[in-house]
Amino acid sequence: MNRLTLGVLRVGDTELALEADALREVIRTDTPLAPLPLAPAWSLGSLLVRGQPLPAIDLGRLLALPASVAADADPDTVGNLMAILQHRGRRIAMRVSAVTDVLSVTPAQLHDLDSGHHRHALIPQTVTHESLDRPAYRLDLEALFALDGMAAVHDVPSAPPEAPRAATETTETTETTETTETTKTTEPPADTSWLHIECERLPLAVATEAVQEVARCGALTPPSLTVPGYLGEVSLHAATLPLFDPRVLIGLPARREPPSHLVVITGDRGRVALAVDRVIALGASADGQRQPLAPGAPYSELVVGTLGTRGNGAETLILAADRLLDLADVDALARLHQALNAQPAARRQRERQRFAFVHFDCGTPYTARLETLAGVEAAPRERAPTADETFLGTWRWHGQSVSLVDLGRLLGHAPAGDDAQLLIADSGQGLVGFLVAAARGIEYIEAPVESHVTRWRGDAKPGVGAVEAAKQLVAIGEGDERRLLSLICLRTLARHLQAAAADRTRPGLTAAERATAGRQRQALTSPASSASTASTASAAYLGG
């Protein structure tokens, strides 16, 4: 179904909607306007915007709307605000009271106004939406720009932007690995348009090109995973989205109250929602307004600069949407919900299946599919030595050789103790036994077969190490019975470990190749390198 993205402006007590891509920015101006000769009564004259003249109109007077701006209202939301519109190569400014929303609507939410009066040519439709207390009027831009007496300026090709700053590259090297990790940051274009939002008095700015919608936040389904900043699931247009607290994501204390609104951030691999309280403004940054972060600022890498201060004196922090969607936890949940939302809403009765999972402790709680295990045993007291240092040794089990691995050490946790247990996985090339602190039990979940969705960490970041490649995020069930589980596939991990061991012992390797293989083995099994990607906040996929 085709959807239309509309920006909603308030003029007095009336809300007006127009195509969001025509709304270039909303600015506050206290500079006097130059009257236009022989102009209609709704013309305000011309103002200067970054040195360029721009005709301005009083939209409320044009539409014969009563003025109702309270004298003591919040200066951040009402006053001499100008919404700058661009349509078919022409620009004008309109005086408005506030920017209230960004909506994504369907054709069914647009209702024609059946009237022969000429004034309805400007507002041919009303808009209904769950985020609106009452209908908004859709402003017809063709009719607006075609009005007699409407003065507008034509777009002038702007000067080519300055060459972007050289990307910042950071290289991290350890003695145990030759892997080079490079992070590149590209400066946003100078003419970037920003959506200014507030999260418990914290002003944030997000590039409007990454924003799909602003909507009221409905009922929240509590999270079934412990992930920093993850508040749970929220429903929007018959789809579910993962909702995150931007305060936590940028390194600040969590919000204290439930959010009233959400901002939908969209990317190539899915969508996520940010919990916010209101929209402050929309527009490009003024010359010199955008500044880099001060050294030592207490924020995460998601904050890439500031856009000046708001009325309460707080700096507006620029939140990088691309970096947000690159976070492993955020990306995993976005992709998972995208797959879930792609499934049909109306479902017939389908075959159900009983899914089984093993929960175990290995420094932190982990989960694996029961079907990936060949057996669970007490840790063997005796073991035969092995030439490859990846494995602790070998053990005979039902006539087969089992290569032993300390999973806790592999994941960067404490080694398994004397009372450890052994989870045995068949890689297809042999058996590998993983020593864990304790196997806590088996959980059975019965759900429709088609409700089972799996996403692998390696799908999002190809070329990751064996541990990362073995992590999964799984959704099972529907509606209120849906479960999200973070897993580690021991069968996949066993396959990677055995393949690496086989490469190192392959005949004909030169001394240099054996040295490289040794460094790769250390990178694979070193607690430091494994722990660098681990997070104890969640289980195997999102932290293991």
C-alpha positions as CSV (number, residue, x, y, z in Angstrom):
1,M,0.0,0.0,0.0
2,N,1.3,3.4,-1.0
3,R,2.0,5.7,1.9
4,L,2.4,9.5,1.9
5,T,4.7,11.3,4.4
6,L,3.2,14.6,5.6
7,G,4.6,17.3,7.8
8,V,2.0,18.8,10.2
9,L,2.1,22.5,11.1
10,R,-0.1,24.4,13.5
11,V,-1.5,27.8,12.8
12,G,-3.4,29.1,15.8
13,D,-5.7,26.2,16.8
14,T,-5.7,24.6,13.3
15,E,-3.4,21.8,12.1
16,L,-2.4,21.8,8.4
17,A,-0.6,19.0,6.6
18,L,1.6,19.1,3.5
19,E,4.1,17.0,1.7
20,A,7.1,16.6,4.0
21,D,9.6,16.8,1.2
22,A,8.3,20.3,0.3
23,L,8.9,21.5,3.9
24,R,12.5,22.5,3.7
25,E,12.9,24.0,7.2
26,V,11.3,25.9,10.0
27,I,13.2,28.9,11.4
28,R,12.6,31.5,14.0
29,T,13.2,35.1,12.9
30,D,13.0,38.3,14.8
31,T,14.3,40.5,12.0
32,P,11.9,43.0,10.4
33,L,10.2,42.2,7.1
34,A,10.3,44.5,4.1
35,P,6.7,45.1,2.9
36,L,5.9,44.1,-0.8
37,P,4.3,46.9,-2.8
38,L,0.8,46.2,-4.1
39,A,0.7,42.9,-2.2
40,P,-2.5,41.1,-0.9
41,A,-3.4,41.4,2.7
42,W,-2.0,38.0,3.6
43,S,1.5,39.0,2.4
44,L,4.0,39.8,5.2
45,G,6.7,41.1,2.9
46,S,10.2,39.7,2.5
47,L,12.8,38.5,5.0
48,L,16.5,37.5,4.7
49,V,17.4,33.8,5.2
50,R,21.1,33.3,5.2
51,G,21.5,36.4,3.1
52,Q,18.9,35.5,0.5
53,P,15.6,37.4,0.2
54,L,12.4,35.3,0.6
55,P,8.8,36.4,0.3
56,A,6.7,35.5,3.4
57,I,2.9,35.1,3.9
58,D,0.6,34.9,6.9
59,L,-1.0,31.5,6.3
60,G,-3.6,32.1,9.0
61,R,-4.8,35.3,7.4
62,L,-4.8,33.6,4.0
63,L,-7.1,30.8,5.3
64,A,-9.2,33.2,7.4
65,L,-8.2,31.4,10.6
66,P,-8.6,33.1,14.0
67,A,-5.3,33.9,15.7
68,S,-5.0,32.1,19.0
69,V,-1.4,32.2,20.1
70,A,-1.2,32.7,23.9
71,A,1.1,35.5,25.0
72,D,2.7,33.3,27.7
73,A,3.2,30.2,25.5
74,D,6.5,28.3,25.3
75,P,8.8,30.4,23.1
76,D,10.3,27.2,21.6
77,T,6.9,26.1,20.1
78,V,5.1,29.3,19.0
79,G,5.9,32.8,18.0
80,N,7.5,34.2,14.8
81,L,8.2,30.9,13.2
82,M,8.6,30.7,9.5
83,A,8.1,27.4,7.5
84,I,10.0,27.5,4.3
85,L,8.4,25.7,1.4
86,Q,9.9,24.6,-1.9
87,H,7.7,23.5,-4.8
88,R,8.5,23.1,-8.4
89,G,11.7,25.2,-8.1
90,R,10.0,28.1,-6.2
91,R,10.3,29.1,-2.5
92,I,8.2,31.0,0.0
93,A,8.0,31.3,3.8
94,M,4.8,31.0,5.8
95,R,4.3,32.2,9.3
96,V,3.1,29.3,11.5
97,S,2.7,28.6,15.3
98,A,4.5,25.3,15.6
99,V,5.7,22.1,14.0
100,T,3.7,19.3,15.5
101,D,4.3,16.1,13.7
102,V,5.6,14.0,10.8
103,L,3.0,11.4,9.7
104,S,2.9,8.5,7.3
105,V,-0.6,8.1,6.0
106,T,-2.5,5.8,3.6
107,P,-5.0,7.0,0.9
108,A,-7.8,5.8,3.2
109,Q,-6.7,8.4,5.7
110,L,-7.2,11.3,3.2
111,H,-10.8,12.5,2.9
112,D,-12.1,14.8,0.2
113,L,-13.8,18.0,1.1
114,D,-16.9,18.2,-1.2
115,S,-17.5,21.9,-1.6
116,G,-17.8,24.2,-4.5
117,H,-16.4,27.1,-2.6
118,H,-13.2,28.4,-4.0
119,R,-11.4,28.5,-0.7
120,H,-11.4,24.7,-0.5
121,A,-9.1,24.6,-3.5
122,L,-6.3,25.3,-0.9
123,I,-7.5,22.6,1.5
124,P,-9.1,19.9,-0.7
125,Q,-8.8,17.2,1.9
126,T,-8.8,16.4,5.6
127,V,-6.3,14.0,7.2
128,T,-7.1,11.6,10.0
129,H,-4.4,9.7,11.9
130,E,-4.1,8.0,15.3
131,S,-1.6,10.7,16.3
132,L,-4.0,13.5,15.7
133,D,-6.7,14.5,18.2
134,R,-8.7,16.0,15.4
135,P,-8.5,16.1,11.6
136,A,-5.9,18.2,10.0
137,Y,-6.4,20.0,6.7
138,R,-4.1,19.1,3.8
139,L,-2.7,22.2,2.1
140,D,-2.6,21.9,-1.8
141,L,0.8,23.3,-2.8
142,E,-0.2,23.7,-6.5
143,A,-3.1,25.9,-5.6
144,L,-1.1,27.8,-3.0
145,F,1.7,28.7,-5.4
146,A,-0.8,29.5,-8.2
147,L,-2.7,32.2,-6.1
148,D,-2.9,35.7,-7.6
149,G,-0.4,37.9,-5.9
150,M,1.7,35.0,-4.6
151,A,5.3,36.2,-4.8
152,A,8.0,33.5,-4.7
153,V,11.7,33.3,-5.5
154,H,13.2,30.8,-7.9
155,D,15.9,28.4,-6.7
156,V,19.4,29.5,-7.5
157,P,21.9,26.8,-7.9
158,S,24.0,26.8,-4.8
159,A,27.8,26.9,-4.8
160,P,29.4,23.5,-4.7
161,P,29.9,22.4,-1.1
162,E,33.3,22.4,0.4
163,A,35.2,19.1,0.0
164,P,34.3,16.9,3.0
165,R,36.9,16.5,5.6
166,A,39.2,13.6,5.3
167,A,37.7,10.6,6.9
168,T,39.0,9.8,10.3
169,E,40.6,6.4,10.4
170,T,41.4,4.5,13.5
171,T,43.6,1.4,13.4
172,E,43.6,-1.0,16.3
173,T,46.4,-3.7,16.4
174,T,47.2,-6.3,19.0
175,E,50.2,-8.7,19.2
176,T,47.9,-11.7,18.8
177,T,46.2,-10.7,15.5
178,E,46.8,-9.0,12.2
179,T,43.2,-7.8,11.9
180,T,42.9,-4.1,11.2
181,E,39.7,-2.3,12.3
182,T,38.9,0.9,10.4
183,T,36.2,3.4,11.3
184,K,35.3,6.1,8.9
185,T,33.1,9.1,9.7
186,T,31.7,11.3,6.9
187,E,30.7,14.9,7.8
188,P,27.0,15.6,7.0
189,P,26.4,17.9,4.1
190,A,26.2,21.6,4.9
191,D,22.6,21.8,3.8
192,T,21.3,18.9,5.9
193,S,17.8,19.4,7.2
194,W,17.3,18.4,10.8
195,L,14.4,17.2,12.9
196,H,14.8,18.7,16.4
197,I,13.2,16.5,19.1
198,E,13.3,16.4,22.9
199,C,13.8,13.5,25.2
200,E,13.1,14.5,28.8
201,R,14.4,18.0,28.2
202,L,17.4,16.7,26.3
203,P,17.4,18.3,22.8
204,L,18.5,16.0,19.9
205,A,18.7,16.5,16.2
206,V,18.3,13.7,13.6
207,A,18.8,14.2,9.8
208,T,15.2,14.3,8.3
209,E,16.3,12.0,5.4
210,A,16.6,9.2,8.0
211,V,13.2,9.9,9.6
212,Q,10.2,8.1,8.2
213,E,7.6,9.3,10.7
214,V,6.8,10.9,14.1
215,A,3.9,9.3,15.9
216,R,2.3,9.0,19.3
217,C,3.7,6.1,21.3
218,G,1.1,3.4,21.9
219,A,1.1,0.6,24.4
220,L,4.6,-0.9,25.0
221,T,5.3,-4.6,25.1
222,P,8.1,-5.1,27.7
223,P,11.4,-6.4,26.3
224,S,12.1,-10.1,26.5
225,L,15.9,-9.4,26.0
226,T,18.2,-7.4,28.1
227,V,19.8,-4.9,25.7
228,P,21.0,-1.5,26.6
229,G,18.4,1.1,25.8
230,Y,15.9,-1.4,24.5
231,L,12.4,-0.5,25.9
232,G,10.4,-3.2,24.1
233,E,8.1,-3.4,21.1
234,V,5.5,-0.9,20.0
235,S,2.8,-1.3,17.3
236,L,2.5,1.2,14.4
237,H,0.3,0.7,11.4
238,A,-0.2,-3.0,12.1
239,A,3.6,-3.5,12.3
240,T,5.8,-3.9,15.4
241,L,9.0,-1.9,15.9
242,P,11.8,-2.1,18.5
243,L,11.7,1.0,20.7
244,F,15.0,2.4,22.1
245,D,15.7,5.1,24.7
246,P,18.1,7.5,22.9
247,R,19.4,8.8,26.3
248,V,20.9,5.4,27.1
249,L,22.2,4.9,23.5
250,I,24.3,8.1,23.8
251,G,25.6,7.2,27.3
252,L,23.2,9.1,29.6
253,P,20.9,7.8,32.4
254,A,17.7,6.2,31.2
255,R,14.5,8.2,30.9
256,R,12.2,8.2,34.0
257,E,8.8,8.4,32.4
258,P,7.1,6.6,29.5
259,P,7.5,8.5,26.2
260,S,4.6,10.3,24.6
261,H,5.9,10.1,21.0
262,L,8.3,8.0,18.9
263,V,10.5,8.8,15.9
264,V,10.8,6.1,13.3
265,I,14.3,5.8,11.9
266,T,14.6,3.8,8.7
267,G,17.6,2.2,6.9
268,D,18.4,-0.4,4.3
269,R,17.9,-3.3,6.8
270,G,14.9,-2.2,8.7
271,R,13.4,0.3,11.1
272,V,13.7,1.2,14.7
273,A,11.8,3.8,16.9
274,L,13.3,6.3,19.3
275,A,11.3,7.3,22.5
276,V,10.8,11.1,22.5
277,D,8.5,13.6,24.1
278,R,7.9,16.2,21.4
279,V,9.1,17.7,18.1
280,I,10.8,21.1,18.7
281,A,11.6,22.3,15.1
282,L,12.5,21.3,11.6
283,G,15.1,22.9,9.4
284,A,18.7,23.3,8.3
285,S,21.4,24.6,10.7
286,A,22.5,28.2,10.5
287,D,26.0,29.1,9.3
288,G,28.5,28.3,12.1
289,Q,25.8,26.7,14.3
290,R,27.0,23.1,13.8
291,Q,30.0,22.5,16.1
292,P,32.1,19.4,16.9
293,L,31.8,17.9,20.3
294,A,34.0,19.3,23.1
295,P,36.9,17.0,24.0
296,G,35.9,14.6,26.8
297,A,32.2,15.0,26.2
298,P,30.4,12.2,28.1
299,Y,28.6,10.8,25.1
300,S,28.8,7.7,22.9
301,E,30.0,7.6,19.3
302,L,26.4,8.2,18.2
303,V,26.7,11.9,19.0
304,V,28.7,13.6,16.2
305,G,28.4,17.2,17.1
306,T,26.0,20.0,18.4
307,L,23.6,22.4,16.8
308,G,23.6,25.3,19.3
309,T,21.4,25.6,22.4
310,R,17.7,25.7,23.0
311,G,15.6,27.9,25.2
312,N,16.6,25.9,28.4
313,G,20.3,26.4,27.6
314,A,20.9,22.8,26.8
315,E,23.0,21.9,23.7
316,T,21.2,20.2,20.8
317,L,23.1,17.0,20.2
318,I,23.4,15.6,16.7
319,L,22.4,11.9,16.7
320,A,23.9,10.0,13.7
321,A,21.2,7.7,12.4
322,D,23.6,5.7,10.3
323,R,25.7,4.9,13.3
324,L,22.6,4.0,15.3
325,L,21.5,1.4,12.7
326,D,25.1,0.0,12.6
327,L,25.0,-0.9,16.3
328,A,24.9,-4.7,16.4
329,D,22.0,-4.9,18.9
330,V,19.9,-2.3,17.0
331,D,20.7,-3.8,13.6
332,A,19.7,-7.3,14.8
333,L,16.4,-6.2,16.2
334,A,15.6,-4.0,13.2
335,R,16.2,-6.9,10.8
336,L,14.3,-9.3,12.9
337,H,11.2,-7.1,13.1
338,Q,11.5,-6.3,9.3
339,A,11.2,-10.1,8.7
340,L,8.3,-10.4,11.1
341,N,6.4,-7.5,9.7
342,A,6.8,-9.0,6.2
343,Q,4.7,-12.0,7.2
344,P,0.9,-11.7,6.4
345,A,-1.2,-10.2,9.1
346,A,-4.1,-12.5,8.5
347,R,-3.0,-16.1,9.1
348,R,-4.8,-19.4,8.7
349,Q,-4.4,-22.3,11.2
350,R,-1.0,-23.8,10.4
351,E,1.1,-26.6,11.6
352,R,2.6,-26.1,15.0
353,Q,6.0,-27.3,16.2
354,R,7.6,-27.8,19.6
355,F,10.9,-26.0,19.7
356,A,13.5,-27.0,22.4
357,F,16.3,-24.9,23.9
358,V,19.0,-25.6,26.4
359,H,19.9,-22.9,28.9
360,F,23.4,-22.9,30.4
361,D,25.8,-20.8,32.3
362,C,29.2,-19.8,31.1
363,G,30.2,-16.7,32.8
364,T,26.8,-15.3,31.9
365,P,23.5,-17.1,30.9
366,Y,23.5,-18.5,27.3
367,T,21.0,-20.5,25.2
368,A,21.4,-23.0,22.4
369,R,19.1,-25.1,20.4
370,L,18.7,-28.6,21.8
371,E,18.7,-30.0,18.2
372,T,22.3,-28.8,17.7
373,L,23.6,-30.9,20.6
374,A,24.6,-34.6,20.4
375,G,24.7,-34.9,24.2
376,V,25.2,-33.4,27.6
377,E,27.7,-35.0,30.0
378,A,29.7,-34.3,33.1
379,A,33.1,-32.9,32.3
380,P,35.6,-35.7,31.9
381,R,38.3,-36.0,34.5
382,E,40.8,-37.5,32.1
383,R,41.6,-36.4,28.6
384,A,44.2,-37.2,26.0
385,P,46.6,-34.4,24.9
386,T,46.2,-32.8,21.4
387,A,48.7,-31.0,19.2
388,D,46.4,-28.0,18.5
389,E,46.2,-25.4,21.4
390,T,42.7,-24.5,20.4
391,F,41.6,-27.7,22.1
392,L,42.3,-28.8,25.7
393,G,42.5,-32.4,24.7
394,T,40.3,-35.2,23.4
395,W,38.0,-37.6,25.2
396,R,36.4,-40.9,24.1
397,W,32.6,-40.8,24.1
398,H,30.6,-43.8,22.8
399,G,33.6,-44.9,20.8
400,Q,34.1,-41.5,19.2
401,S,36.8,-38.9,19.8
402,V,35.5,-35.5,21.2
403,S,37.8,-32.5,21.0
404,L,37.4,-30.4,24.2
405,V,37.1,-26.6,24.3
406,D,36.7,-24.3,27.4
407,L,33.7,-22.2,26.2
408,G,34.0,-19.8,29.0
409,R,37.6,-19.0,28.1
410,L,36.7,-18.7,24.4
411,L,34.0,-16.1,25.2
412,G,36.3,-14.1,27.5
413,H,34.9,-15.3,30.8
414,A,36.4,-17.4,33.6
415,P,37.5,-20.9,32.8
416,A,35.2,-23.8,33.6
417,G,35.7,-25.3,37.1
418,D,36.1,-28.9,38.3
419,D,32.3,-29.4,38.4
420,A,31.8,-28.2,34.8
421,Q,29.5,-29.9,32.3
422,L,30.1,-30.8,28.7
423,L,27.8,-29.8,25.8
424,I,28.7,-32.0,22.8
425,A,28.1,-30.7,19.2
426,D,28.5,-32.6,15.9
427,S,30.0,-30.3,13.3
428,G,29.6,-32.9,10.5
429,Q,33.4,-33.3,10.6
430,G,33.6,-34.7,14.1
431,L,32.5,-34.0,17.7
432,V,33.4,-31.0,19.8
433,G,32.7,-30.8,23.5
434,F,32.2,-27.4,25.1
435,L,33.0,-27.1,28.8
436,V,30.4,-24.8,30.6
437,A,29.8,-24.0,34.2
438,A,26.4,-25.6,34.3
439,A,23.5,-26.7,32.1
440,R,20.4,-25.2,33.7
441,G,17.6,-27.0,31.9
442,I,15.6,-27.4,28.7
443,E,12.7,-25.1,27.7
444,Y,10.0,-26.1,25.2
445,I,8.1,-23.5,23.2
446,E,5.2,-24.6,21.0
447,A,4.4,-22.2,18.2
448,P,3.4,-22.1,14.5
449,V,6.2,-23.3,12.3
450,E,6.1,-20.2,10.1
451,S,6.4,-17.9,13.1
452,H,9.9,-19.0,13.6
453,V,12.4,-16.4,12.3
454,T,16.2,-16.6,12.7
455,R,18.8,-13.9,12.0
456,W,22.5,-14.6,12.1
457,R,25.2,-12.1,13.3
458,G,27.3,-13.1,10.3
459,D,24.5,-12.1,7.9
460,A,25.0,-8.4,8.9
461,K,28.7,-8.4,9.2
462,P,30.4,-11.0,6.9
463,G,33.9,-12.0,7.8
464,V,33.5,-11.8,11.6
465,G,35.2,-14.4,13.8
466,A,33.9,-17.8,14.7
467,V,32.2,-16.7,17.9
468,E,30.4,-13.8,16.3
469,A,29.4,-15.9,13.3
470,A,27.7,-18.4,15.7
471,K,25.4,-15.9,17.3
472,Q,21.7,-15.8,16.4
473,L,18.6,-13.9,17.2
474,V,15.4,-15.9,17.1
475,A,11.7,-15.0,17.2
476,I,9.1,-17.6,17.9
477,G,5.3,-17.3,18.3
478,E,2.9,-14.5,17.4
479,G,1.1,-11.7,19.2
480,D,1.3,-11.7,22.9
481,E,3.0,-15.2,22.8
482,R,6.0,-14.0,20.7
483,R,9.3,-14.7,22.3
484,L,12.7,-13.3,21.4
485,L,15.7,-15.4,22.2
486,S,19.4,-14.7,21.8
487,L,21.3,-17.9,21.0
488,I,24.8,-19.3,20.2
489,C,24.9,-22.2,17.7
490,L,27.5,-24.6,19.1
491,R,27.3,-26.7,15.9
492,T,28.4,-23.7,13.9
493,L,31.1,-22.7,16.4
494,A,32.4,-26.3,16.4
495,R,32.6,-26.2,12.6
496,H,34.6,-23.0,12.6
497,L,37.0,-24.3,15.2
498,Q,37.7,-27.5,13.5
499,A,38.2,-25.8,10.1
500,A,40.7,-23.4,11.6
501,A,42.5,-26.3,13.3
502,A,42.6,-28.3,10.0
503,D,44.1,-25.3,8.1
504,R,46.9,-25.0,10.7
505,T,47.9,-28.6,10.4
506,R,47.6,-28.8,6.6
507,P,50.8,-30.4,5.1
508,G,53.0,-28.1,3.0
509,L,52.5,-24.9,5.0
510,T,55.5,-22.6,5.1
511,A,56.9,-21.2,8.3
512,A,55.3,-17.8,7.6
513,E,51.9,-19.4,6.9
514,R,52.1,-21.4,10.1
515,A,53.0,-18.2,12.0
516,T,49.9,-16.5,10.5
517,A,47.7,-19.5,11.4
518,G,49.1,-19.3,15.0
519,R,48.1,-15.7,15.3
520,Q,44.7,-16.4,13.9
521,R,44.3,-19.2,16.5
522,Q,45.3,-16.8,19.3
523,A,42.8,-14.2,18.0
524,L,40.1,-16.9,18.0
525,T,40.8,-18.2,21.5
526,S,42.2,-15.2,23.3
527,P,39.9,-14.0,26.1
528,A,40.9,-10.4,25.4
529,S,40.0,-10.5,21.8
530,S,36.7,-12.4,22.4
531,A,35.7,-10.2,25.3
532,S,36.3,-7.1,23.2
533,T,33.1,-7.9,21.3
534,A,31.2,-9.3,24.2
535,S,28.6,-7.6,26.3
536,T,27.3,-9.2,29.5
537,A,24.1,-7.2,29.2
538,S,22.5,-10.0,27.2
539,A,22.9,-13.6,26.2
540,A,24.8,-15.3,23.4
541,Y,23.7,-13.2,20.3
542,L,23.6,-9.8,21.7
543,G,26.5,-10.1,24.2
544,G,28.1,-13.5,24.3
